[in-house]
């Protein structure tokens, strides 16, 4: 199940389009922690934008979680054309999420394998999933300036922000 945190500025007018910023949390971080730590919502009133912090998927039941993460380029698509994207030092069964098969040697999947933007987390086809659906929901329910939809993130969230820009550039 996917969810997100949203902050709409106090001066919001349903007839005046506002930009929207999606702030993607890094690996293991909750949307609440990211929203507070990045300060994304704290500036929304002064700068006039809608702040949205999507929550990554947590389908890793191993000790120490929750392990929220994003299926973005470089996180689940190993081995690539040049071989594995990690080393034996990064090989640990606890990093395997229930949505992944984790049969690579070394085991390089370190995030959820659930659909993020595209079914594989990479590529420009079959665009669907949580983030495009979130943009659609926001555009349907709020007055969004669709020429000013932005994405930012840190660590694995930065990878997802990059993936969002690549796959959804046509928006």
C-alpha positions, -999 to +999 in steps of 0.1 A: +000+000+000+014+034-010+008+067+008+022+102+010+023+134+031+010+166+016+011+202+027-010+228+010-001+265+018-026+284+040-030+310+012-040+283-013-068+294-037-085+267-057-085+290-087-048+298-087-024+271-100+005+264-077+037+245-084+041+211-067+074+196-053+077+159-047+105+152-022+115+115-022+130+101+010+163+082+010+166+045+017+151+035+050+136+070+057+099+076+064+080+103+046+075+121+079+112+121+088+121+133+053+094+160+053+107+174+086+144+169+078+144+184+043+122+213+054+102+210+023+068+218+039+083+245+062+090+267+032+058+261+012+038+290+027+066+315+021+075+303-014+040+294-026+040+257-036+024+225-026+047+200-008+043+163-013+065+136+003+057+102-010+064+072+012+087+045-003+077+008-003+085-014+028+084-050+018+115-061+036+106-080+068+142-084+079+154-072+113+159-034+118+133-020+095+112-005+083+133-004+051+114+021+029+128+023-006+123+030-043+126+008-073+147+032-093+175+029-119+206+013-104+189-003-074+173-035-087+185-041-123+217-060-117+235-074-134+236-048-161+254-050-194+287-045-177+280-071-150+269-067-113+264-032-100+278-042-066+305-062-050+306-092-026+310-067+002+275-055-004+261-090-007+237-097+022+205-116+024+189-090+047+188-066+017+165-088-003+130-075-004+100-099-007+092-084-041+126-094-054+140-127-065+175-120-053+192-148-072+222-127-085+257-136-072+266-113-057+231-103-046+228-067-057+191-059-052+190-035-023+155-019-026+120-029-033+113-045-067+077-033-067+066-011-096+076+025-091+074+043-124+078+015-149+075-022-142+112-026-142+120+007-126+139+017-157+130+025-193+106+047-212+077+023-219+048+009-199+047+040-177+023+035-149+025+030-112+024+049-080+042+082-089+024+089-122-009+080-104+001+104-076+006+132-101-027+125-117-045+125-083-029+158-073-038+174-106-074+162-103-079+173-067-059+205-065-052+235-087-016+225-099+005+244-123+014+215-146+043+235-161+059+235-126+059+200-113+093+193-096+109+163-080+138+162-055+153+135-032+183+123-014+202+090-018+178+063-031+151+091-032+175+111-054+176+081-077+138+081-078+138+119-086+161+112-115+140+083-127+109+104-124+125+131-146+136+105-172+104+086-174+079+115-170+097+143-189+067+145-213+045+157-185 
